[in-house]
Amino acid sequence: MLGAYILFLLIEGTPILLAMVAVGLLFLAVQHFASKRHEKEYREFLYDYLGEHDLD
């Protein structure tokens, strides 16, 4: 009885677990690319600022 219940949970729960993993990976990918874009924009801003305003 317990084995059948565990098997049922595995069969029914696998798509949910896969969906949760897929959503997590998608979130990490979006966060990674967003931070890269933000870092690039910040660097461009700093270079423009330092180029126009000599702080030495």
Secondary structure, 3 states (H helix, E strand, C coil): CHHHHHHHHHHHHHHHHHHHHHHHHHHHHHHHHHHHHHHHHHHHHHHHHHHHCCCC
